[in-house]
Amino acid sequence: MKKHEFKIGVNIFKEGKNHVVYSPALDLSSCGRTEVKAKRNFEKALKLFLEELEDMGTLEDVLLELGWRRADTPKYAWIPPHLLNAKVRVHLPKSV
């Protein structure tokens, strides 16, 4: 597998007894009983995800579809999409 280097943001939150690590830029997540295990599992999932895309020859297509773009400098071959965090007011029916 070719080496790809990039930085991605992740969201870490607790869901029940598990911690979840989610990357909106890759639409990829993993979980674990502790935050450390969740991060470790995410790294494994990310490695497998990238290896499979590389093996299938679809890495570039998938990253482009997810909004990534090629960098001009060799240090980071890919630039993730710019994601904004915002709070949105939502009105739900009372039955929810």
DRENGULO-914849 format. One record per atom (N, C-alpha, C): x, y, z; atom name; residue number from 1. Coordinates in Angstrom, 2 decimals, padded with zeros to 5 digits, m for minus. Example, Ala and Ser with C-alpha at 12.3 -4.5 7.8 and 13.67 -1.06 7.14 Angstrom:
((013.19 m005.69 007.80) "N" 1);
((012.30 m004.50 007.80) "CA" 1);
((013.20 m003.30 007.80) "C" 1);
((012.85 m002.25 007.08) "N" 2);
((013.67 m001.06 007.14) "CA" 2);
((012.90 000.03 007.87) "C" 2);
***
This chain:
((000.83 m001.18 000.00) "N" 1);
((000.00 000.00 000.00) "CA" 1);
((000.87 001.24 000.00) "C" 1);
((000.51 002.20 m000.83) "N" 2);
((001.22 003.47 m000.84) "CA" 2);
((000.95 004.18 000.48) "C" 2);
((001.90 004.99 000.90) "N" 3);
((001.71 005.77 002.11) "CA" 3);
((000.95 007.04 001.76) "C" 3);
((m000.12 007.28 002.49) "N" 4);
((m000.89 008.51 002.35) "CA" 4);
((m000.87 009.20 003.70) "C" 4);
((m000.63 010.47 003.68) "N" 5);
((m000.60 011.21 004.93) "CA" 5);
((m001.58 012.36 004.84) "C" 5);
((m002.47 012.44 005.82) "N" 6);
((m003.39 013.55 005.89) "CA" 6);
((m003.89 013.68 007.32) "C" 6);
((m004.41 014.83 007.62) "N" 7);
((m004.97 015.08 008.95) "CA" 7);
((m006.48 015.13 008.81) "C" 7);
((m007.17 014.47 009.73) "N" 8);
((m008.62 014.52 009.71) "CA" 8);
((m009.14 014.84 011.10) "C" 8);
((m010.26 015.50 011.13) "N" 9);
((m010.92 015.77 012.40) "CA" 9);
((m011.85 014.61 012.72) "C" 9);
((m011.99 014.33 014.00) "N" 10);
((m012.92 013.30 014.43) "CA" 10);
((m013.78 013.85 015.56) "C" 10);
((m014.95 013.29 015.69) "N" 11);
((m015.82 013.58 016.82) "CA" 11);
((m015.78 012.37 017.73) "C" 11);
((m015.64 012.62 019.02) "N" 12);
((m015.62 011.54 019.99) "CA" 12);
((m016.76 011.79 020.97) "C" 12);
((m017.61 010.79 021.12) "N" 13);
((m018.73 010.95 022.03) "CA" 13);
((m019.07 009.60 022.67) "C" 13);
((m019.84 009.68 023.72) "N" 14);
((m020.23 008.47 024.43) "CA" 14);
((m021.65 008.10 024.03) "C" 14);
((m021.84 006.83 023.73) "N" 15);
((m023.15 006.32 023.36) "CA" 15);
((m023.40 005.08 024.21) "C" 15);
((m024.25 005.23 025.21) "N" 16);
((m024.43 004.13 026.16) "CA" 16);
((m023.14 003.91 026.93) "C" 16);
((m022.66 002.68 026.95) "N" 17);
((m021.41 002.37 027.66) "CA" 17);
((m020.19 002.47 026.76) "C" 17);
((m020.40 002.76 025.49) "N" 18);
((m019.29 002.80 024.54) "CA" 18);
((m018.91 004.23 024.17) "C" 18);
((m017.66 004.37 023.78) "N" 19);
((m017.17 005.62 023.20) "CA" 19);
((m017.13 005.42 021.70) "C" 19);
((m017.51 006.44 020.97) "N" 20);
((m017.55 006.38 019.51) "CA" 20);
((m016.61 007.43 018.95) "C" 20);
((m015.82 007.04 017.97) "N" 21);
((m014.97 007.98 017.22) "CA" 21);
((m015.52 008.00 015.80) "C" 21);
((m015.89 009.20 015.34) "N" 22);
((m016.50 009.33 014.01) "CA" 22);
((m015.78 010.42 013.23) "C" 22);
((m015.46 010.11 011.98) "N" 23);
((m014.85 011.09 011.08) "CA" 23);
((m015.86 011.46 010.00) "C" 23);
((m016.42 012.67 010.07) "N" 24);
((m017.34 013.11 009.02) "CA" 24);
((m016.66 013.18 007.65) "C" 24);
((m015.37 013.50 007.63) "N" 25);
((m014.64 013.65 006.37) "CA" 25);
((m014.51 012.32 005.62) "C" 25);
((m014.58 011.21 006.35) "N" 26);
((m014.48 009.89 005.73) "CA" 26);
((m015.76 009.07 005.91) "C" 26);
((m016.71 009.62 006.65) "N" 27);
((m017.94 008.90 006.99) "CA" 27);
((m017.59 007.52 007.54) "C" 27);
((m016.67 007.52 008.49) "N" 28);
((m016.14 006.29 009.07) "CA" 28);
((m016.17 006.41 010.58) "C" 28);
((m016.55 005.33 011.25) "N" 29);
((m016.58 005.37 012.71) "CA" 29);
((m016.16 004.03 013.29) "C" 29);
((m015.86 004.06 014.58) "N" 30);
((m015.56 002.86 015.33) "CA" 30);
((m015.88 003.15 016.79) "C" 30);
((m015.86 002.12 017.61) "N" 31);
((m016.21 002.33 019.01) "CA" 31);
((m015.38 001.42 019.91) "C" 31);
((m015.47 001.68 021.20) "N" 32);
((m014.77 000.87 022.19) "CA" 32);
((m015.30 001.21 023.56) "C" 32);
((m015.01 000.35 024.53) "N" 33);
((m015.49 000.57 025.90) "CA" 33);
((m014.86 001.81 026.54) "C" 33);
((m013.65 002.17 026.11) "N" 34);
((m013.00 003.38 026.61) "CA" 34);
((m012.65 004.25 025.42) "C" 34);
((m012.34 005.50 025.70) "N" 35);
((m011.95 006.41 024.62) "CA" 35);
((m010.67 005.93 023.94) "C" 35);
((m009.74 005.44 024.73) "N" 36);
((m008.48 004.94 024.17) "CA" 36);
((m008.74 003.76 023.23) "C" 36);
((m009.59 002.82 023.66) "N" 37);
((m009.90 001.66 022.81) "CA" 37);
((m010.66 002.10 021.57) "C" 37);
((m011.54 003.07 021.71) "N" 38);
((m012.29 003.56 020.55) "CA" 38);
((m011.35 004.19 019.54) "C" 38);
((m010.38 004.97 020.02) "N" 39);
((m009.40 005.58 019.11) "CA" 39);
((m008.55 004.50 018.43) "C" 39);
((m008.13 003.51 019.20) "N" 40);
((m007.32 002.42 018.64) "CA" 40);
((m008.13 001.65 017.58) "C" 40);
((m009.39 001.38 017.88) "N" 41);
((m010.25 000.68 016.92) "CA" 41);
((m010.49 001.52 015.67) "C" 41);
((m010.60 002.84 015.86) "N" 42);
((m010.78 003.72 014.71) "CA" 42);
((m009.54 003.68 013.81) "C" 42);
((m008.37 003.71 014.41) "N" 43);
((m007.13 003.64 013.62) "CA" 43);
((m007.07 002.34 012.82) "C" 43);
((m007.48 001.23 013.43) "N" 44);
((m007.50 m000.05 012.72) "CA" 44);
((m008.52 m000.01 011.58) "C" 44);
((m009.71 000.52 011.87) "N" 45);
((m010.75 000.61 010.83) "CA" 45);
((m010.30 001.50 009.69) "C" 45);
((m009.65 002.60 010.02) "N" 46);
((m009.15 003.52 008.99) "CA" 46);
((m008.10 002.84 008.11) "C" 46);
((m007.19 002.11 008.75) "N" 47);
((m006.15 001.40 008.00) "CA" 47);
((m006.79 000.39 007.04) "C" 47);
((m007.73 m000.40 007.53) "N" 48);
((m008.42 m001.38 006.68) "CA" 48);
((m009.20 m000.71 005.56) "C" 48);
((m009.87 000.38 005.88) "N" 49);
((m010.65 001.14 004.90) "CA" 49);
((m009.75 001.60 003.76) "C" 49);
((m008.63 002.23 004.11) "N" 50);
((m007.71 002.75 003.09) "CA" 50);
((m007.05 001.62 002.31) "C" 50);
((m006.68 000.53 002.99) "N" 51);
((m006.08 m000.61 002.29) "CA" 51);
((m007.04 m001.21 001.27) "C" 51);
((m008.30 m001.36 001.66) "N" 52);
((m009.30 m001.92 000.74) "CA" 52);
((m009.52 m001.02 m000.46) "C" 52);
((m009.61 000.29 m000.21) "N" 53);
((m009.80 001.22 m001.32) "CA" 53);
((m008.60 001.18 m002.26) "C" 53);
((m007.42 001.10 m001.68) "N" 54);
((m006.19 001.02 m002.47) "CA" 54);
((m006.17 m000.28 m003.29) "C" 54);
((m006.50 m001.40 m002.64) "N" 55);
((m006.51 m002.69 m003.34) "CA" 55);
((m007.52 m002.72 m004.48) "C" 55);
((m008.66 m002.06 m004.29) "N" 56);
((m009.70 m002.04 m005.32) "CA" 56);
((m009.43 m000.97 m006.38) "C" 56);
((m008.44 m000.11 m006.11) "N" 57);
((m008.12 000.96 m007.06) "CA" 57);
((m009.14 002.09 m007.06) "C" 57);
((m009.85 002.25 m005.94) "N" 58);
((m010.90 003.27 m005.87) "CA" 58);
((m010.63 004.36 m004.84) "C" 58);
((m009.44 004.39 m004.28) "N" 59);
((m009.14 005.37 m003.23) "CA" 59);
((m009.39 006.79 m003.71) "C" 59);
((m008.83 007.16 m004.84) "N" 60);
((m008.99 008.52 m005.33) "CA" 60);
((m010.46 008.84 m005.61) "C" 60);
((m011.17 007.93 m006.23) "N" 61);
((m012.59 008.15 m006.53) "CA" 61);
((m013.40 008.38 m005.27) "C" 61);
((m013.17 007.56 m004.25) "N" 62);
((m013.93 007.67 m003.01) "CA" 62);
((m013.60 008.97 m002.29) "C" 62);
((m012.32 009.32 m002.19) "N" 63);
((m011.95 010.57 m001.53) "CA" 63);
((m012.55 011.77 m002.26) "C" 63);
((m012.49 011.77 m003.58) "N" 64);
((m013.08 012.87 m004.33) "CA" 64);
((m014.59 012.94 m004.11) "C" 64);
((m015.24 011.80 m004.05) "N" 65);
((m016.69 011.76 m003.81) "CA" 65);
((m017.04 012.30 m002.42) "C" 65);
((m016.14 012.10 m001.47) "N" 66);
((m016.35 012.59 m000.11) "CA" 66);
((m015.96 014.06 000.04) "C" 66);
((m015.51 014.70 m001.04) "N" 67);
((m015.19 016.13 m000.99) "CA" 67);
((m013.73 016.46 m000.76) "C" 67);
((m012.86 015.46 m000.78) "N" 68);
((m011.43 015.70 m000.61) "CA" 68);
((m010.87 016.27 m001.91) "C" 68);
((m009.69 016.92 m001.80) "N" 69);
((m009.02 017.41 m003.00) "CA" 69);
((m007.52 017.18 m002.86) "C" 69);
((m006.88 017.12 m004.01) "N" 70);
((m005.42 016.92 m004.03) "CA" 70);
((m004.72 018.19 m003.56) "C" 70);
((m003.65 018.01 m002.80) "N" 71);
((m002.85 019.13 m002.32) "CA" 71);
((m001.80 019.49 m003.36) "C" 71);
((m001.38 020.75 m003.33) "N" 72);
((m000.32 021.20 m004.24) "CA" 72);
((001.06 020.80 m003.74) "C" 72);
((001.19 020.62 m002.44) "N" 73);
((002.48 020.27 m001.86) "CA" 73);
((002.52 018.78 m001.55) "C" 73);
((003.68 018.19 m001.61) "N" 74);
((003.78 016.75 m001.38) "CA" 74);
((003.61 016.33 000.08) "C" 74);
((003.71 017.28 001.03) "N" 75);
((003.64 016.89 002.44) "CA" 75);
((002.31 016.21 002.76) "C" 75);
((001.24 016.79 002.34) "N" 76);
((m000.09 016.18 002.53) "CA" 76);
((m000.68 015.95 001.14) "C" 76);
((m000.76 014.72 000.73) "N" 77);
((m001.23 014.40 m000.62) "CA" 77);
((m002.71 014.73 m000.81) "C" 77);
((m003.50 014.70 000.25) "N" 78);
((m004.93 014.96 000.16) "CA" 78);
((m005.35 015.98 001.21) "C" 78);
((m006.31 016.82 000.85) "N" 79);
((m006.86 017.81 001.78) "CA" 79);
((m008.32 017.44 002.02) "C" 79);
((m008.70 017.26 003.29) "N" 80);
((m010.08 016.87 003.56) "CA" 80);
((m011.04 018.03 003.31) "C" 80);
((m012.32 017.72 003.17) "N" 81);
((m013.29 018.79 002.97) "CA" 81);
((m013.36 019.68 004.21) "C" 81);
((m013.68 020.94 003.99) "N" 82);
((m013.83 021.87 005.10) "CA" 82);
((m015.20 021.66 005.71) "C" 82);
((m015.23 021.19 006.94) "N" 83);
((m016.49 020.91 007.61) "CA" 83);
((m016.72 021.93 008.70) "C" 83);
((m017.93 022.42 008.79) "N" 84);
((m018.28 023.40 009.80) "CA" 84);
((m019.15 022.74 010.87) "C" 84);
((m018.91 023.09 012.10) "N" 85);
((m019.78 022.66 013.18) "CA" 85);
((m020.72 023.81 013.49) "C" 85);
((m021.98 023.54 013.49) "N" 86);
((m022.96 024.58 013.77) "CA" 86);
((m024.11 023.98 014.56) "C" 86);
((m024.74 024.82 015.35) "N" 87);
((m025.94 024.40 016.06) "CA" 87);
((m027.14 024.89 015.27) "C" 87);
((m028.08 023.99 015.08) "N" 88);
((m029.26 024.31 014.30) "CA" 88);
((m030.49 024.08 015.17) "C" 88);
((m031.38 025.05 015.16) "N" 89);
((m032.63 024.90 015.92) "CA" 89);
((m033.59 024.07 015.09) "C" 89);
((m034.12 023.02 015.73) "N" 90);
((m035.05 022.12 015.06) "CA" 90);
((m036.31 022.02 015.90) "C" 90);
((m037.45 022.12 015.26) "N" 91);
((m038.74 021.97 015.95) "CA" 91);
((m039.26 020.57 015.69) "C" 91);
((m039.43 019.80 016.76) "N" 92);
((m039.91 018.43 016.65) "CA" 92);
((m041.34 018.33 017.17) "C" 92);
((m042.10 017.40 016.66) "N" 93);
((m043.44 017.18 017.21) "CA" 93);
((m043.33 016.75 018.68) "C" 93);
((m044.33 017.05 019.47) "N" 94);
((m044.29 016.73 020.90) "CA" 94);
((m044.20 015.24 021.17) "C" 94);
((m044.62 014.42 020.23) "N" 95);
((m044.61 012.97 020.44) "CA" 95);
((m043.21 012.37 020.35) "C" 95);
((m042.23 013.14 019.90) "N" 96);
((m040.87 012.61 019.76) "CA" 96);
((m040.12 012.71 021.05) "C" 96);
***
